[in-house]
Amino acid sequence: MVSGAQDFGARCRLDTGHAARLAIMIEELVTNLVEHGGIGAHGVVELVLTQEEGVIAIALSDTGVAFDLRAVD
C-alpha cells in the first residue's frame, strides 16, 4: 500500500515532503485496520487515491469488522 502511495505521489508530481506525508497517512490507516479492524490474514483492503484540481482524495475499504460508535461506553 505504501509503495502504491509513493507511486501515486510520483505520478502526481508531489514534492518530497507531501509524498512522504501521504505515505505515512496510508501506512497509519492500514496499520489501524489490521490492528483494530479484525481484518485477519485473509482480509481484503482496497485503496483508491485520486487527485483533481490539486485535491487528493483517499478512499479505503476493507472486509474487517465495522466500528459502531454507539457500542462504545
C-alpha positions as CSV (number, residue, x, y, z in Angstrom):
1,M,0.0,0.0,0.0
2,V,2.8,2.4,0.9
3,S,4.6,1.8,-2.4
4,G,1.3,2.4,-4.2
5,A,1.0,5.8,-2.4
6,Q,4.6,6.6,-3.3
7,D,3.9,5.8,-7.0
8,F,0.8,7.9,-6.9
9,G,2.8,10.8,-5.4
10,A,5.3,10.5,-8.2
11,R,2.7,10.4,-10.9
12,C,1.0,13.5,-9.4
13,R,4.4,15.2,-9.1
14,L,4.0,15.8,-5.4
15,D,7.1,17.3,-3.7
16,T,9.1,15.1,-1.5
17,G,7.5,16.3,1.8
18,H,3.9,15.9,0.6
19,A,4.7,12.5,-0.9
20,A,6.2,11.4,2.4
21,R,3.2,12.6,4.4
22,L,0.8,10.8,2.1
23,A,2.8,7.6,2.5
24,I,2.7,8.0,6.3
25,M,-1.1,8.6,6.3
26,I,-1.7,5.5,4.2
27,E,0.6,3.4,6.4
28,E,-1.2,4.6,9.6
29,L,-4.6,3.9,8.1
30,V,-3.7,0.4,7.0
31,T,-2.0,-0.4,10.3
32,N,-5.1,0.7,12.2
33,L,-7.2,-1.5,10.1
34,V,-5.0,-4.5,10.7
35,E,-4.6,-3.9,14.5
36,H,-8.1,-2.8,15.3
37,G,-10.4,-3.8,12.5
38,G,-10.2,-7.5,12.6
39,I,-9.0,-7.9,9.1
40,G,-7.2,-11.2,9.6
41,A,-4.8,-13.0,7.3
42,H,-7.4,-13.4,4.5
43,G,-8.9,-9.9,4.7
44,V,-9.0,-7.5,1.8
45,V,-8.1,-3.8,1.9
46,E,-8.8,-1.7,-1.1
47,L,-7.1,1.7,-1.5
48,V,-8.1,4.3,-4.2
49,L,-6.2,7.5,-4.5
50,T,-7.4,10.3,-6.8
51,Q,-6.3,13.8,-7.5
52,E,-8.4,16.5,-9.0
53,E,-7.7,20.2,-9.1
54,G,-4.9,19.9,-6.6
55,V,-7.0,17.9,-4.1
56,I,-6.1,14.4,-3.1
57,A,-8.9,12.0,-2.1
58,I,-8.3,8.8,-0.2
59,A,-10.9,6.0,-0.3
60,L,-10.2,3.0,1.8
61,S,-12.4,-0.1,2.2
62,D,-11.9,-3.4,4.0
63,T,-13.5,-6.6,5.0
64,G,-12.9,-6.1,8.7
65,V,-15.4,-5.7,11.5
66,A,-17.5,-2.5,11.3
67,F,-16.9,0.0,14.1
68,D,-20.1,1.2,15.8
69,L,-19.5,4.2,18.0
70,R,-22.8,3.6,19.8
71,A,-21.4,0.4,21.2
72,V,-18.6,2.3,23.0
73,D,-19.1,3.1,26.7
